[in-house]
Amino acid sequence: MSGVDLATLTALGTWALVVGTLVILWWQTWQTRVLNSANAVMALRERFDGAHLRNARRQLAHRLLENQHDDITNLEIGAFFELIGTLTRRKVLDEDLVWEAFGTWVSGYYSALREPVDMIGRARKSLNDPLVFHEFEWLRNRVLQIDRAMLGTEHSAVVERVDEVRILLQREATLDTL
């Protein structure tokens, strides 16, 4: 072998090593991101199922079932889903994991807060802030898109039917605190 051939082989080997290292680093970074997202979703689910938010869910569901449509700007459930929406939109949380862990509640509570009385719209108007619960709204729309992709259009139409939302609220209204 000549010196040029050895230099070429060395350069190609070095580039192969660099590219291989970058691929491994990218894969490790991706794996770490997925693991962090899963851990965050599990922690949020534990918080959602904890005594404090179970109590907030029970109270909100009871208020909605009793048609007590007063100010919702300080509702913890809306704020909780607003946070999840923000983290999901920014790709901190994996959309599919969020859908699996919270999809039913996101769709149900969003629908209940918009109909029969648009409490979210009312809060936006009274605060003169069109961004009130906008990440919650984005999350609900994303959950519906995933519903359609995973379950078909017929199922996604069923998810937000008034009777389905009422069943969810009735279950939530009877939650016990841990």
C-alpha positions as CSV (number, residue, x, y, z in Angstrom):
1,M,0.0,0.0,0.0
2,S,1.2,3.4,-0.8
3,G,1.2,6.4,1.7
4,V,-1.7,8.0,0.0
5,D,-3.8,4.9,0.3
6,L,-3.0,4.6,4.0
7,A,-3.8,8.3,4.6
8,T,-7.1,7.9,2.8
9,L,-8.0,4.8,4.8
10,T,-7.1,6.6,8.0
11,A,-9.2,9.6,7.1
12,L,-12.2,7.4,6.1
13,G,-11.8,5.4,9.3
14,T,-11.7,8.6,11.4
15,W,-14.8,9.9,9.7
16,A,-16.5,6.6,10.2
17,L,-15.6,6.8,13.9
18,V,-16.8,10.4,14.2
19,V,-20.1,9.6,12.4
20,G,-20.6,6.4,14.5
21,T,-19.9,8.4,17.7
22,L,-22.4,11.1,16.7
23,V,-25.1,8.4,16.0
24,I,-24.5,6.8,19.3
25,L,-24.7,10.1,21.1
26,W,-27.9,11.1,19.3
27,W,-29.4,7.7,20.2
28,Q,-28.4,8.0,23.9
29,T,-29.8,11.6,24.0
30,W,-33.1,10.4,22.4
31,Q,-33.3,7.5,24.9
32,T,-32.7,9.9,27.8
33,R,-35.3,12.3,26.5
34,V,-37.9,9.4,26.3
35,L,-37.0,8.2,29.8
36,N,-37.3,11.7,31.2
37,S,-40.6,12.2,29.5
38,A,-41.9,8.9,30.9
39,N,-40.7,9.8,34.4
40,A,-42.3,13.2,34.2
41,V,-45.7,11.8,32.9
42,M,-45.6,9.2,35.7
43,A,-44.9,11.9,38.3
44,L,-47.7,14.1,36.9
45,R,-50.1,11.1,37.0
46,E,-49.2,10.5,40.6
47,R,-49.9,14.2,41.3
48,F,-53.2,13.9,39.4
49,D,-54.2,10.9,41.5
50,G,-53.0,12.4,44.7
51,A,-55.3,13.6,47.5
52,H,-55.1,17.3,46.7
53,L,-56.0,17.0,43.0
54,R,-58.5,14.2,43.6
55,N,-60.3,16.6,45.9
56,A,-60.1,19.4,43.3
57,R,-61.4,17.1,40.6
58,R,-64.3,16.0,42.8
59,Q,-65.2,19.5,43.6
60,L,-65.0,20.7,40.0
61,A,-67.0,17.7,38.7
62,H,-69.7,18.3,41.4
63,R,-69.9,22.0,40.4
64,L,-70.2,21.2,36.8
65,L,-72.9,18.6,37.4
66,E,-74.8,21.0,39.5
67,N,-74.6,23.7,36.8
68,Q,-72.6,26.0,39.1
69,H,-70.9,27.9,36.3
70,D,-69.1,30.6,38.2
71,D,-65.6,32.0,37.7
72,I,-63.0,29.3,36.7
73,T,-59.8,31.4,36.5
74,N,-58.4,29.8,39.6
75,L,-59.3,26.2,38.9
76,E,-56.5,23.8,39.6
77,I,-57.6,21.2,37.1
78,G,-57.6,23.7,34.2
79,A,-54.2,25.0,35.4
80,F,-52.9,21.4,35.6
81,F,-53.9,20.6,32.1
82,E,-52.5,24.0,31.0
83,L,-49.1,22.9,32.4
84,I,-49.3,19.5,30.6
85,G,-50.3,21.3,27.4
86,T,-47.3,23.6,27.6
87,L,-44.9,20.8,28.4
88,T,-46.3,18.7,25.6
89,R,-46.3,21.4,23.0
90,R,-42.7,22.2,23.8
91,K,-41.9,18.5,23.4
92,V,-40.8,18.0,27.0
93,L,-43.5,15.4,27.3
94,D,-44.2,12.7,24.7
95,E,-47.6,13.2,23.2
96,D,-48.5,9.6,23.1
97,L,-47.7,9.1,26.8
98,V,-49.8,12.1,27.7
99,W,-52.6,10.8,25.6
100,E,-52.4,7.4,27.3
101,A,-52.2,8.9,30.8
102,F,-54.6,11.9,30.6
103,G,-56.6,11.8,27.3
104,T,-60.0,10.9,28.7
105,W,-59.8,13.6,31.4
106,V,-58.4,16.3,29.0
107,S,-61.3,15.7,26.5
108,G,-63.9,15.3,29.2
109,Y,-63.0,18.3,31.4
110,Y,-62.4,20.6,28.4
111,S,-65.9,19.7,26.9
112,A,-67.5,20.2,30.3
113,L,-65.9,23.6,30.7
114,R,-67.0,24.7,27.2
115,E,-70.6,23.3,27.2
116,P,-73.4,23.9,28.1
117,V,-71.8,27.1,29.4
118,D,-68.5,28.3,27.9
119,M,-66.7,28.9,31.1
120,I,-63.3,29.2,29.4
121,G,-64.6,31.7,26.9
122,R,-66.2,33.6,29.8
123,A,-62.9,33.7,31.7
124,R,-61.1,34.9,28.6
125,K,-63.6,37.7,28.1
126,S,-63.7,38.8,31.7
127,L,-59.9,38.9,32.0
128,N,-59.5,40.4,28.5
129,D,-57.0,37.6,27.9
130,P,-57.6,35.3,24.9
131,L,-54.7,33.1,26.1
132,V,-56.5,31.8,29.2
133,F,-56.2,28.0,29.1
134,H,-55.0,28.2,25.5
135,E,-52.5,25.4,26.1
136,F,-55.3,23.2,27.6
137,E,-57.2,23.9,24.5
138,W,-54.2,23.0,22.3
139,L,-53.8,19.8,24.3
140,R,-57.5,18.8,23.9
141,N,-57.2,19.3,20.1
142,R,-54.0,17.2,20.0
143,V,-55.7,14.5,22.1
144,L,-58.6,14.4,19.6
145,Q,-56.1,14.2,16.7
146,I,-54.4,11.2,18.4
147,D,-57.8,9.7,19.1
148,R,-58.7,9.8,15.5
149,A,-55.4,8.4,14.4
150,M,-55.5,5.5,17.0
151,L,-59.2,4.8,17.3
152,G,-60.9,6.2,14.2
153,T,-63.2,9.2,13.6
154,E,-66.3,7.5,15.1
155,H,-64.6,7.0,18.5
156,S,-63.4,10.5,18.7
157,A,-66.9,11.8,18.1
158,V,-68.1,9.6,21.0
159,V,-65.5,10.8,23.4
160,E,-67.0,14.3,23.7
161,R,-70.7,13.4,23.6
162,V,-72.6,15.0,26.4
163,D,-73.6,11.7,28.0
164,E,-70.0,10.4,28.0
165,V,-68.8,13.7,29.6
166,R,-71.6,13.4,32.2
167,I,-70.5,9.8,33.0
168,L,-66.9,11.0,33.5
169,L,-68.1,13.9,35.7
170,Q,-70.2,11.5,37.8
171,R,-67.3,9.2,38.4
172,E,-65.1,12.2,39.2
173,A,-67.7,13.7,41.6
174,T,-67.6,10.5,43.7
175,L,-63.8,10.3,44.0
176,D,-62.6,9.7,47.5
177,T,-59.6,11.4,48.9
178,L,-56.7,9.2,49.8
